[in-house]
Amino acid sequence: MQYDIVGDIHGQADKLEALLKTMGYQHQGGAYRHPSRTAVFVGDFIDRGPRQVDTCRLVREMVDAGSAQAVMGNHEFNAVAWFMRDPEAPNEERYLRPRHGEKGRKHRQQHQAFLAEVEGTPMHQELTDWFLSLPLWLDLPELRVVHACWHDGLMSSLEPWLGQCRTLTPALMVRASRRDDPVFEAVEALTKGMEAPLPSGHAFRDKDGHERHHVRIRWWEERSDTYRDLAIMPEPERQKLPNLPLATAARPTYDKRKPVFYGHYWMQGEPTVQGSHFACVDYSAGKGGPLVAYRWEGEEVLDPGHFVRAG
């Protein structure tokens, strides 16, 4: 089997259509199809871009037709949590993702492009149900796909609770929205990435101006184990971090039995692999960057020459 692993789309349906056509997919029988290849989407179909519903429709048509597979991204998870009422407050207008107060304003701003197209329509329920039908990861015979982080330990602990095809159930959505629940830790890592506490005395402000004492890490990095090399944070603050090794428990160890593809990290510049068995396909399509895909031909060691782009 040959696969085209497509990065985070974020409502950029124009870029998606252009990318599929560049790779030889044609719209036939109600969906884009390729005579010998299957597309695999790494999630984050919504938010930011100008064609939210069109993007979801296009991907969903391909999945239903068998010409694509897809996993859930953190933006789909957040959209489900925004839509679902909190069962612990049945008499209140409370949702799994808060809609009121400062947090609510921040969440609405994040979802605004999607909500502008679906809020108050039957499509909102329909797409929420579809998001909930997406698996958290794919472990195919040839390769693996997850939105943000492949972590065997967390996947093994989570899998007994998952629905058919490794999906989140409504009950698990509730648990995944509670910070004191182990399901939260697992889903957070798989859809948003691994996070580690910064060394004492170190912090940084994120793009929204919030002070952070924990940082996402380059879990795929093979050449170093230090805070300075692994932290994903603004460059000036990263360079101030000590060259202390990160605790082993704070990052997964990948077995390299298969290549693993992921999105989420808003990469920039020329698309490239992150290691012999690691490739991120998110190159900031939602922020003006290109939509990128990796065309996997069966190789065990990934080749940066296999990336294609549109936009």
C-alpha positions, 0 to 999 in steps of 0.5 A, a space after each residue: 500500500 502507498 500512502 499520502 500523509 496530509 498535514 493540518 488543513 485548518 479550513 484551507 479547502 482550496 489548498 487541500 483541493 490543489 494538493 490532492 490534484 497535484 498528487 493525482 487525485 481526481 474527484 470521481 463518484 462523490 469523492 477524491 480518489 487515486 487509482 493506487 494510493 490512499 490519503 491519510 489525514 493527521 487531523 486539525 481540519 477546522 478553525 482559522 481558514 475560510 472554508 470550514 465545512 467544505 474541508 470537513 465535507 471533502 475529507 469525510 467524503 474520502 474517508 467514507 469512500 475508502 480513499 482516505 483515513 483520518 485521525 482526530 486532532 486537538 481542534 476536533 477534540 476541542 470542538 466536541 468538548 465545546 458542543 457537549 454539555 457537562 453531565 455533572 451539571 444537567 440543570 446548568 448551561 455548562 459544557 465540557 469546554 467552558 463557554 463563559 468568562 475569560 476562558 470562554 472568550 478565549 475558546 470562542 476566539 479559537 473556534 470562531 471560524 468554525 462556529 461562524 459556519 455551523 453554530 445554530 445549524 444541524 451541521 454542528 451536531 452532524 460534524 461533532 458526531 463525525 469528529 467523535 468517530 475519528 480514531 486517536 491514532 492509526 497503527 497500520 501494517 506499514 506505518 503509524 499516524 497520530 496527531 501530536 505524539 506517539 506514546 506506546 505507554 499512554 496508548 496501552 493504558 488508554 486502549 481498553 477504554 476506547 470505543 471501536 477503532 480507537 475512538 473516544 466515547 461520550 463518557 471518555 470525552 468527559 474523563 478527557 476533560 477532567 485534569 485529575 483523570 488519567 484519560 486526560 493525561 493520555 488524550 492531552 499527550 496524543 493530541 497536543 504533545 508531551 509537556 514537561 515542567 521547566 527547571 526551577 526559575 524558568 518560565 516563558 510567555 506564550 503567544 497569548 501572553 500567558 506565563 507558562 512553567 511547563 513546555 511542550 517538547 520535541 519528543 521525536 528528537 534522537 540526538 539530545 536529551 536536554 531541556 535546551 534542545 527539546 523545549 518548544 518555546 520562543 528562541 530567546 527563552 529556549 537559549 536561556 534554558 540549562 543543558 540539563 537532561 530531561 527526566 526519562 519519564 517525561 518523554 516517550 521512547 519510540 521503537 522504530 518498527 515503523 515510520 510515524 507521521 504526525 502534525 500539530 507543530 506549525 513547522 516552517 521553512 523547507 519540509 524535512 523529516 525529523 529523523 529516520 522514522 519521524 516526519 511532521 507534515 504540519 507546515 502552518 497551512 492555517 497561518 499562511 504556510 503551505 499544505 504539505 503531504 509526505 508521499 510514502 512509497 514503502 521506504 523504511 528510512 524516510 526521505 525529505 524528497 518525498 514531501 509535496 506542497 500546495 499554497 
